[in-house]
Amino acid sequence: MPNLDVNLDLIYFNFAQLGIAFLLSLPIAFNRELHASGAGLRTFPLVTIASCAFMLVGMSVYEGSDAEARVMYGIITGMGFIGGGAIFKSGDSVNGTATAAGIWNTGAIGVSVAYGRYEIALVLSLMGFLIFQFSGLFKNGKGRTD
């Protein structure tokens, strides 16, 4: 039987990190849920906590900044892939680009929290929310949010 080493302090730390990432994704998620179809209260928090979790695992398993950078590059690429799925073209219009950018932004929130850069994560959360909340007032004068 394999030896199961459970470190409660590490569990609490990771739970706190993922909880912070989750909470910081909520303003953007609520806005998207209320103003857009598609990605919202499920997608944005899942992207944020998954990005945070991948980075936490990478930081604990791999040694050195080069290895951690490769994990981060993988997360960035994955966010681009997920965001690309949110973009669709219909006739002369393209929709979902702001949602795709929001997904990328919430991925950056997760990575920032994993590195303990809460100030960056907080600014990303606040600015992402403000952009989604108020930019629609100026886009084509129609109050669009995406």
MODELLER restraints for C-alpha pairs under 7 A, 6 or more apart:
rsr = mdl.restraints
at = mdl.atoms
rsr.add(forms.Gaussian(group=physical.xy_distance, feature=features.Distance(at['CA:17:A'], at['CA:113:A']), mean=6.40, stdev=0.5))
rsr.add(forms.Gaussian(group=physical.xy_distance, feature=features.Distance(at['CA:17:A'], at['CA:114:A']), mean=6.51, stdev=0.5))
rsr.add(forms.Gaussian(group=physical.xy_distance, feature=features.Distance(at['CA:18:A'], at['CA:49:A']), mean=5.53, stdev=0.5))
rsr.add(forms.Gaussian(group=physical.xy_distance, feature=features.Distance(at['CA:18:A'], at['CA:52:A']), mean=6.55, stdev=0.5))
rsr.add(forms.Gaussian(group=physical.xy_distance, feature=features.Distance(at['CA:21:A'], at['CA:48:A']), mean=6.03, stdev=0.5))
rsr.add(forms.Gaussian(group=physical.xy_distance, feature=features.Distance(at['CA:21:A'], at['CA:49:A']), mean=5.79, stdev=0.5))
rsr.add(forms.Gaussian(group=physical.xy_distance, feature=features.Distance(at['CA:21:A'], at['CA:52:A']), mean=6.98, stdev=0.5))
rsr.add(forms.Gaussian(group=physical.xy_distance, feature=features.Distance(at['CA:21:A'], at['CA:109:A']), mean=6.65, stdev=0.5))
rsr.add(forms.Gaussian(group=physical.xy_distance, feature=features.Distance(at['CA:21:A'], at['CA:110:A']), mean=5.44, stdev=0.5))
rsr.add(forms.Gaussian(group=physical.xy_distance, feature=features.Distance(at['CA:21:A'], at['CA:113:A']), mean=6.10, stdev=0.5))
rsr.add(forms.Gaussian(group=physical.xy_distance, feature=features.Distance(at['CA:22:A'], at['CA:45:A']), mean=5.36, stdev=0.5))
rsr.add(forms.Gaussian(group=physical.xy_distance, feature=features.Distance(at['CA:22:A'], at['CA:48:A']), mean=6.46, stdev=0.5))
rsr.add(forms.Gaussian(group=physical.xy_distance, feature=features.Distance(at['CA:22:A'], at['CA:49:A']), mean=5.92, stdev=0.5))
rsr.add(forms.Gaussian(group=physical.xy_distance, feature=features.Distance(at['CA:24:A'], at['CA:122:A']), mean=6.69, stdev=0.5))
rsr.add(forms.Gaussian(group=physical.xy_distance, feature=features.Distance(at['CA:24:A'], at['CA:125:A']), mean=5.72, stdev=0.5))
rsr.add(forms.Gaussian(group=physical.xy_distance, feature=features.Distance(at['CA:25:A'], at['CA:44:A']), mean=6.29, stdev=0.5))
rsr.add(forms.Gaussian(group=physical.xy_distance, feature=features.Distance(at['CA:25:A'], at['CA:45:A']), mean=5.37, stdev=0.5))
rsr.add(forms.Gaussian(group=physical.xy_distance, feature=features.Distance(at['CA:25:A'], at['CA:48:A']), mean=6.50, stdev=0.5))
rsr.add(forms.Gaussian(group=physical.xy_distance, feature=features.Distance(at['CA:25:A'], at['CA:106:A']), mean=6.27, stdev=0.5))
rsr.add(forms.Gaussian(group=physical.xy_distance, feature=features.Distance(at['CA:25:A'], at['CA:125:A']), mean=6.42, stdev=0.5))
rsr.add(forms.Gaussian(group=physical.xy_distance, feature=features.Distance(at['CA:26:A'], at['CA:45:A']), mean=6.67, stdev=0.5))
rsr.add(forms.Gaussian(group=physical.xy_distance, feature=features.Distance(at['CA:27:A'], at['CA:129:A']), mean=5.83, stdev=0.5))
rsr.add(forms.Gaussian(group=physical.xy_distance, feature=features.Distance(at['CA:28:A'], at['CA:125:A']), mean=6.96, stdev=0.5))
rsr.add(forms.Gaussian(group=physical.xy_distance, feature=features.Distance(at['CA:28:A'], at['CA:128:A']), mean=6.41, stdev=0.5))
rsr.add(forms.Gaussian(group=physical.xy_distance, feature=features.Distance(at['CA:28:A'], at['CA:129:A']), mean=4.88, stdev=0.5))
rsr.add(forms.Gaussian(group=physical.xy_distance, feature=features.Distance(at['CA:29:A'], at['CA:40:A']), mean=4.80, stdev=0.5))
rsr.add(forms.Gaussian(group=physical.xy_distance, feature=features.Distance(at['CA:29:A'], at['CA:41:A']), mean=4.79, stdev=0.5))
rsr.add(forms.Gaussian(group=physical.xy_distance, feature=features.Distance(at['CA:29:A'], at['CA:44:A']), mean=5.50, stdev=0.5))
rsr.add(forms.Gaussian(group=physical.xy_distance, feature=features.Distance(at['CA:29:A'], at['CA:45:A']), mean=6.97, stdev=0.5))
rsr.add(forms.Gaussian(group=physical.xy_distance, feature=features.Distance(at['CA:30:A'], at['CA:40:A']), mean=6.58, stdev=0.5))
rsr.add(forms.Gaussian(group=physical.xy_distance, feature=features.Distance(at['CA:30:A'], at['CA:41:A']), mean=6.02, stdev=0.5))
rsr.add(forms.Gaussian(group=physical.xy_distance, feature=features.Distance(at['CA:31:A'], at['CA:132:A']), mean=6.94, stdev=0.5))
rsr.add(forms.Gaussian(group=physical.xy_distance, feature=features.Distance(at['CA:31:A'], at['CA:133:A']), mean=6.70, stdev=0.5))
rsr.add(forms.Gaussian(group=physical.xy_distance, feature=features.Distance(at['CA:32:A'], at['CA:39:A']), mean=6.75, stdev=0.5))
rsr.add(forms.Gaussian(group=physical.xy_distance, feature=features.Distance(at['CA:32:A'], at['CA:40:A']), mean=4.98, stdev=0.5))
rsr.add(forms.Gaussian(group=physical.xy_distance, feature=features.Distance(at['CA:33:A'], at['CA:40:A']), mean=4.30, stdev=0.5))
rsr.add(forms.Gaussian(group=physical.xy_distance, feature=features.Distance(at['CA:33:A'], at['CA:41:A']), mean=5.91, stdev=0.5))
rsr.add(forms.Gaussian(group=physical.xy_distance, feature=features.Distance(at['CA:35:A'], at['CA:145:A']), mean=6.29, stdev=0.5))
rsr.add(forms.Gaussian(group=physical.xy_distance, feature=features.Distance(at['CA:36:A'], at['CA:145:A']), mean=6.97, stdev=0.5))
rsr.add(forms.Gaussian(group=physical.xy_distance, feature=features.Distance(at['CA:36:A'], at['CA:146:A']), mean=6.90, stdev=0.5))
rsr.add(forms.Gaussian(group=physical.xy_distance, feature=features.Distance(at['CA:44:A'], at['CA:103:A']), mean=6.27, stdev=0.5))
rsr.add(forms.Gaussian(group=physical.xy_distance, feature=features.Distance(at['CA:44:A'], at['CA:106:A']), mean=6.46, stdev=0.5))
rsr.add(forms.Gaussian(group=physical.xy_distance, feature=features.Distance(at['CA:47:A'], at['CA:103:A']), mean=6.96, stdev=0.5))
rsr.add(forms.Gaussian(group=physical.xy_distance, feature=features.Distance(at['CA:47:A'], at['CA:106:A']), mean=6.56, stdev=0.5))
rsr.add(forms.Gaussian(group=physical.xy_distance, feature=features.Distance(at['CA:47:A'], at['CA:107:A']), mean=5.87, stdev=0.5))
rsr.add(forms.Gaussian(group=physical.xy_distance, feature=features.Distance(at['CA:48:A'], at['CA:106:A']), mean=5.15, stdev=0.5))
rsr.add(forms.Gaussian(group=physical.xy_distance, feature=features.Distance(at['CA:48:A'], at['CA:107:A']), mean=5.01, stdev=0.5))
rsr.add(forms.Gaussian(group=physical.xy_distance, feature=features.Distance(at['CA:48:A'], at['CA:109:A']), mean=6.33, stdev=0.5))
rsr.add(forms.Gaussian(group=physical.xy_distance, feature=features.Distance(at['CA:48:A'], at['CA:110:A']), mean=4.59, stdev=0.5))
rsr.add(forms.Gaussian(group=physical.xy_distance, feature=features.Distance(at['CA:49:A'], at['CA:110:A']), mean=5.87, stdev=0.5))
rsr.add(forms.Gaussian(group=physical.xy_distance, feature=features.Distance(at['CA:51:A'], at['CA:75:A']), mean=6.36, stdev=0.5))
rsr.add(forms.Gaussian(group=physical.xy_distance, feature=features.Distance(at['CA:51:A'], at['CA:107:A']), mean=5.44, stdev=0.5))
rsr.add(forms.Gaussian(group=physical.xy_distance, feature=features.Distance(at['CA:51:A'], at['CA:110:A']), mean=5.00, stdev=0.5))
rsr.add(forms.Gaussian(group=physical.xy_distance, feature=features.Distance(at['CA:51:A'], at['CA:111:A']), mean=5.82, stdev=0.5))
rsr.add(forms.Gaussian(group=physical.xy_distance, feature=features.Distance(at['CA:52:A'], at['CA:110:A']), mean=4.07, stdev=0.5))
rsr.add(forms.Gaussian(group=physical.xy_distance, feature=features.Distance(at['CA:52:A'], at['CA:111:A']), mean=4.98, stdev=0.5))
rsr.add(forms.Gaussian(group=physical.xy_distance, feature=features.Distance(at['CA:52:A'], at['CA:113:A']), mean=6.53, stdev=0.5))
rsr.add(forms.Gaussian(group=physical.xy_distance, feature=features.Distance(at['CA:52:A'], at['CA:114:A']), mean=5.15, stdev=0.5))
rsr.add(forms.Gaussian(group=physical.xy_distance, feature=features.Distance(at['CA:55:A'], at['CA:71:A']), mean=6.63, stdev=0.5))
rsr.add(forms.Gaussian(group=physical.xy_distance, feature=features.Distance(at['CA:55:A'], at['CA:72:A']), mean=6.70, stdev=0.5))
rsr.add(forms.Gaussian(group=physical.xy_distance, feature=features.Distance(at['CA:55:A'], at['CA:111:A']), mean=6.09, stdev=0.5))
rsr.add(forms.Gaussian(group=physical.xy_distance, feature=features.Distance(at['CA:55:A'], at['CA:114:A']), mean=6.05, stdev=0.5))
rsr.add(forms.Gaussian(group=physical.xy_distance, feature=features.Distance(at['CA:56:A'], at['CA:114:A']), mean=5.58, stdev=0.5))
rsr.add(forms.Gaussian(group=physical.xy_distance, feature=features.Distance(at['CA:58:A'], at['CA:68:A']), mean=5.95, stdev=0.5))
rsr.add(forms.Gaussian(group=physical.xy_distance, feature=features.Distance(at['CA:58:A'], at['CA:71:A']), mean=6.15, stdev=0.5))
rsr.add(forms.Gaussian(group=physical.xy_distance, feature=features.Distance(at['CA:59:A'], at['CA:68:A']), mean=6.00, stdev=0.5))
rsr.add(forms.Gaussian(group=physical.xy_distance, feature=features.Distance(at['CA:62:A'], at['CA:68:A']), mean=6.66, stdev=0.5))
rsr.add(forms.Gaussian(group=physical.xy_distance, feature=features.Distance(at['CA:79:A'], at['CA:103:A']), mean=6.61, stdev=0.5))
rsr.add(forms.Gaussian(group=physical.xy_distance, feature=features.Distance(at['CA:79:A'], at['CA:104:A']), mean=5.27, stdev=0.5))
rsr.add(forms.Gaussian(group=physical.xy_distance, feature=features.Distance(at['CA:79:A'], at['CA:107:A']), mean=6.49, stdev=0.5))
rsr.add(forms.Gaussian(group=physical.xy_distance, feature=features.Distance(at['CA:80:A'], at['CA:104:A']), mean=6.58, stdev=0.5))
rsr.add(forms.Gaussian(group=physical.xy_distance, feature=features.Distance(at['CA:83:A'], at['CA:100:A']), mean=3.93, stdev=0.5))
rsr.add(forms.Gaussian(group=physical.xy_distance, feature=features.Distance(at['CA:83:A'], at['CA:101:A']), mean=6.81, stdev=0.5))
rsr.add(forms.Gaussian(group=physical.xy_distance, feature=features.Distance(at['CA:83:A'], at['CA:103:A']), mean=6.01, stdev=0.5))
rsr.add(forms.Gaussian(group=physical.xy_distance, feature=features.Distance(at['CA:83:A'], at['CA:104:A']), mean=6.79, stdev=0.5))
rsr.add(forms.Gaussian(group=physical.xy_distance, feature=features.Distance(at['CA:84:A'], at['CA:100:A']), mean=6.44, stdev=0.5))
rsr.add(forms.Gaussian(group=physical.xy_distance, feature=features.Distance(at['CA:86:A'], at['CA:96:A']), mean=5.34, stdev=0.5))
rsr.add(forms.Gaussian(group=physical.xy_distance, feature=features.Distance(at['CA:86:A'], at['CA:99:A']), mean=6.68, stdev=0.5))
rsr.add(forms.Gaussian(group=physical.xy_distance, feature=features.Distance(at['CA:86:A'], at['CA:100:A']), mean=5.68, stdev=0.5))
rsr.add(forms.Gaussian(group=physical.xy_distance, feature=features.Distance(at['CA:87:A'], at['CA:95:A']), mean=5.72, stdev=0.5))
rsr.add(forms.Gaussian(group=physical.xy_distance, feature=features.Distance(at['CA:87:A'], at['CA:96:A']), mean=4.34, stdev=0.5))
rsr.add(forms.Gaussian(group=physical.xy_distance, feature=features.Distance(at['CA:87:A'], at['CA:97:A']), mean=5.55, stdev=0.5))
rsr.add(forms.Gaussian(group=physical.xy_distance, feature=features.Distance(at['CA:87:A'], at['CA:100:A']), mean=6.71, stdev=0.5))
rsr.add(forms.Gaussian(group=physical.xy_distance, feature=features.Distance(at['CA:88:A'], at['CA:94:A']), mean=5.83, stdev=0.5))
rsr.add(forms.Gaussian(group=physical.xy_distance, feature=features.Distance(at['CA:88:A'], at['CA:95:A']), mean=5.51, stdev=0.5))
rsr.add(forms.Gaussian(group=physical.xy_distance, feature=features.Distance(at['CA:88:A'], at['CA:96:A']), mean=6.40, stdev=0.5))
rsr.add(forms.Gaussian(group=physical.xy_distance, feature=features.Distance(at['CA:89:A'], at['CA:95:A']), mean=6.32, stdev=0.5))
rsr.add(forms.Gaussian(group=physical.xy_distance, feature=features.Distance(at['CA:95:A'], at['CA:146:A']), mean=6.61, stdev=0.5))
rsr.add(forms.Gaussian(group=physical.xy_distance, feature=features.Distance(at['CA:96:A'], at['CA:146:A']), mean=6.17, stdev=0.5))
rsr.add(forms.Gaussian(group=physical.xy_distance, feature=features.Distance(at['CA:98:A'], at['CA:146:A']), mean=5.64, stdev=0.5))
rsr.add(forms.Gaussian(group=physical.xy_distance, feature=features.Distance(at['CA:99:A'], at['CA:146:A']), mean=6.94, stdev=0.5))
rsr.add(forms.Gaussian(group=physical.xy_distance, feature=features.Distance(at['CA:102:A'], at['CA:128:A']), mean=6.91, stdev=0.5))
rsr.add(forms.Gaussian(group=physical.xy_distance, feature=features.Distance(at['CA:105:A'], at['CA:124:A']), mean=6.90, stdev=0.5))
rsr.add(forms.Gaussian(group=physical.xy_distance, feature=features.Distance(at['CA:109:A'], at['CA:121:A']), mean=4.61, stdev=0.5))
rsr.add(forms.Gaussian(group=physical.xy_distance, feature=features.Distance(at['CA:109:A'], at['CA:124:A']), mean=6.38, stdev=0.5))
rsr.add(forms.Gaussian(group=physical.xy_distance, feature=features.Distance(at['CA:112:A'], at['CA:118:A']), mean=6.46, stdev=0.5))
rsr.add(forms.Gaussian(group=physical.xy_distance, feature=features.Distance(at['CA:112:A'], at['CA:120:A']), mean=6.33, stdev=0.5))
rsr.add(forms.Gaussian(group=physical.xy_distance, feature=features.Distance(at['CA:112:A'], at['CA:121:A']), mean=5.42, stdev=0.5))
rsr.add(forms.Gaussian(group=physical.xy_distance, feature=features.Distance(at['CA:113:A'], at['CA:121:A']), mean=6.14, stdev=0.5))
rsr.add(forms.Gaussian(group=physical.xy_distance, feature=features.Distance(at['CA:132:A'], at['CA:145:A']), mean=6.25, stdev=0.5))
rsr.add(forms.Gaussian(group=physical.xy_distance, feature=features.Distance(at['CA:135:A'], at['CA:145:A']), mean=6.98, stdev=0.5))
rsr.add(forms.Gaussian(group=physical.xy_distance, feature=features.Distance(at['CA:136:A'], at['CA:143:A']), mean=4.48, stdev=0.5))
rsr.add(forms.Gaussian(group=physical.xy_distance, feature=features.Distance(at['CA:136:A'], at['CA:144:A']), mean=4.38, stdev=0.5))
rsr.add(forms.Gaussian(group=physical.xy_distance, feature=features.Distance(at['CA:136:A'], at['CA:145:A']), mean=4.43, stdev=0.5))
rsr.add(forms.Gaussian(group=physical.xy_distance, feature=features.Distance(at['CA:137:A'], at['CA:143:A']), mean=4.23, stdev=0.5))
rsr.add(forms.Gaussian(group=physical.xy_distance, feature=features.Distance(at['CA:137:A'], at['CA:144:A']), mean=6.72, stdev=0.5))
